[in-house]
Amino acid sequence: MEIKTALALWDDPALRKAVALIIDRTQIANIAAEGATVPSQTMFAQYGSMAPFIDAVVSAGYGLPARGDAAAGQALIEAAGYTKGSDGIYEKDGADLAVKIHVNSASTEYTRTIDIIVEQLNRAGIAASAVPVENGVFWGEVLPFGAFEMSYSWLSCGSVNEPWASMGRYTVKDVVPVGERSPGFNNTARWDGPAAEAYTAVVDKMADLPLGDPSKPGLVAEAYQHLDAEMPFIPLVQSFKLLPMNTTYWTGWPTADNNYNHPFFWWNHTHQIIHNLEKTGG
């Protein structure tokens, strides 16, 4: 979940951290995904290839909790000068602590997730509301131009087998003013400042290192401390996609043994699978 850090109010890392603490990822996995996924520990896809980097982040103390801690989040909000009003919503200087969360309405997975987050935040004292928008508007206007307070997407995932492509999305070189298109949808949160610069310096060190370089997990953890402290985006759960295969009428689907294609196929290479299917005669 991206947070527009250039926006007054959500430019406070403590408030962004509060939101991250309040969110209960297990509830999202159990209800929005009906148990089809698991809470994210980090920004990375939890494939075996990413285990060294995930383990390094978690071991350094920057992993995400599976369950929410509303009390810890509320403590950060109150330390920032907010008090709860009679309606149960935090307020400061006469203004409620409120947020609108844009979400792509084309995905039931996304809208159900944000509905749960809205409920969690409201229960904790943040006046949250969902703003569902059509797919073309979401990707064409809302995200690239920073026309949101918070938004739900998958942009923190750049690769499933190495860390740089994902972490490189949030370096300061891609920061542009709100209203100007983010290059390649990178750093749509407009995260900038000393912590972002320190993060960028470490990520840049990783850019020219081979994937198997033994220093890479340590560099990932070193950079991740700045993401954990500032929360320009909040990882939630692993993305889940159901890919059904039925052998009643057709055989030749990819498997672990017949791995001419990855069994967890994607649309841009499904044509290869189609050309390998044969009728069963059923």
N, C-alpha and C positions, 0 to 999 in steps of 0.2 A: 504494500500500500504506500504510494508516493505521498509525500507531504511537501507542499510548496513552502520551502524555508525562507523565501524572499518575502513572504506575507507577514505583516505585523500581526502579532499574537503567536503564530506558529513559527516565528523566527527564534523562539526560545527553546533550546534543546531540552530543557527540563520538562516542558509541556509535551514535547514529542515523545520523550522517554516515558512520561506518565501514560500516554495512550498505549504505548507498546506493552507496558506492564499490566494495564487493565484488560487488554484483549486476551481472551481465553481460546487458545488455538485448538485445544482438545474438543471444545464444544463446537467449533467450526467443523472439525473433521467428523464428529459424530452426527451432527444435525444437517449442516449444509451439504456435506459429502456423503451422508448416510454410512459412515464408516469406511468409505472407499479410499481414504487417504490418511496421512499422518501429519502431525504438526511439524513445521520446519524447524530445524535447529539453527540454521544459518541462512544466508541468501542463496546457497548453492543447492542444485538438484542432488538428492541423496542417492546417487549411483555409487557403485563400488569404486569407480575411478576417481571420485571426489573425496573418498574417505580420508586420505592423508590431510587434506585441507580443512575438511569439516572437523576432524579430530584435533587439529592444531588450534582452531578457533575455540572449540569447546574447552580444551585443556587450559587455554589461556583465560578462561572465565567469561568469554563473550558469547556463549551459546544462548539461545532463546529458551525460555521456560515453556513447557507444554501446557501448563495451566496458568490462568491469569492470577494476578495479585493486585486486586483492586485497592486494598489498603495502602500498599506501597505506592501505587500511582496517585492516590488521593493525597498522600503525604507530600509528594512533589508539587502537586497543584496548590496545596495550602501553603507550602513554603514559598511559592511564587506570589502569595498575597491574596489568594482567592478564599472566599468563605461561601458556605452553602446557604442559599436562600430558602424561603419557606416552601418553594416548589421542588426542593431537592437538587437544584442546579447551582453549580458554582458561579459566583459573580464577583466582579471587581470594578470599582469605579462606576457602578451602575450598569455595567454590561455583562451579559451572560457569557460564560465560556461555551462557545458554540462552534460547530463545524458542519459543513456540507460535504458529503463524500460522493463524488461522481463515479458512476459505474456503467459499464457497457451493458445495455439492456438486451443485447443479442445472446447473452450467456446466462442461463438459469443458475449455473454454478456460481457465477459472480454475484448476481443479484441476491441469491439466498445467503451468500457469505456476508455481504454488506448489511443485509437486514439483521443478521445476528450481531454484527459489530455495532450497529446503531443501537440495538437493544442493550448490549453490554455497556457501551459508553453512557447512555442515558441513565442506566441503573447506577452507574458510578458517579454521576453528577455532571456529565458533559452533554449539552444539548446537541446531539448529533441527528442528522437526517440524511437520507439517501437521495441522490439525484441521478436517476437512470436516464441515460441518453442513448440514442441510436448509434450503431456501430460506426458508421461513417463520420458522424459528428464527434464521437469519442476520440477516434484516431486521427481525424482530420483537423479538429479545432481545439478540443479540450486539452488533450495531453501535450501536443507539440508546442502550443502557444502559452501553456501555463494558465489556462482558464479554469482553474480549480483551486480548492483549498486542500483537499485530499482526494486521491483517486485510486482505484483498484485496477491493477493490470499485472502483467508478468515481466515487466521490463528489467527487473534485477537478475533475470536469468539470461545470460548471454551464451553460455556453453554448458554442456553436460559432462565434459571430460577434462577441463582445465579451468583455472580460476581467473585468468587475466581478462578474458572477453567479458565476463560479468562485472568484475571490479572496475574495469576500464570505462564503464558507462558513467561513473560518478566522479570523474576527475574534473578539476577546475577549468581545463582547456575547453570544455563543452558548455560552460556557463554562458547563457545569453540572457538579455533582459526579458522580463515578462512581456508577452505580446510579439516577441520574435521567435521564429520556429527553432526548436531545439534540434541540433544536428543529429540525424540518425536516431531520434527519440532518446538521446543520451542526456543524463542529468536533467530530466524534466522537472525535478524538484528545485533546480537552481541553487544547489548546495554550494556555498562559497565560504570564505573566511579562513582563519588560521588552521583549524582542524582539517578542513577540506584540502588545504594546501599541503599539510603534513601527510595526509592520506595519499594525495597525488604523487608526492615525492617517492613514497614507498612503492606504489603501484607502478610507477615508471621504471623502477629498478627491476621489476619482474618482467617487463616487456620483452627484453632481449635474452632472457634465460631460457634454456631448453626445458621442456615439460618435466623431465625427470631430475632436474637440478635439486640436490638435497636441501638447498637453502630456501626453496620456494614455500614449503608449508610455514616456516618461521616468518617469512615476509608477509604471507597472507595474514597470519595472526597479528603481526605488527601493524599492518594497515587496518585491520578489522577493529582495533581498539577505538579508532576514530569514528567508524560507523556505529559502534555500540554506544559511544558517548553522545553522539549527535543525532542519530536516528533520522537521517533524511528520507528514509523509507523503512517500512516495517515488514519484514518477511512474515508470512502467515502459515500457510500449509503447502505441502507439495501438490502440484497440479495433478489432477487425476483425469484420465481419459479411458473410457471403456472401448475396447477394440474387439468386438465379437467376431468369432470365426465358427462356421458350422460346416461339418464334413458330411452332412446328410446328402447333399447334391453335388458338392465340389470338394476335391482333395487337392493337395499340393500347397497348402498354406505353409508359410515359413515356421520352422520350429527350431529349438536349440540344436537338434541333430541335422535338420535340413535348413541351414541358415544362409541360404542364398540371399536373403534379405533379413533385416532385423525383424523379429516377430512383433515387436512394438512399432509397427510401421506408421508412417506419416503420409499425408495426402500426396506429396510431390513425388513419391516413388511407389504408389499403389499400383500404377500401370504395370510395373515389373511383376507384381504378384498376380495380377489378372492374367498375364500371359503365361503364367506357370500353373494355372489351375486346370484341372481335368474333371470332366463329368464322372460321377460315380455310377450312373445308370439307374439311380434311384428315382 
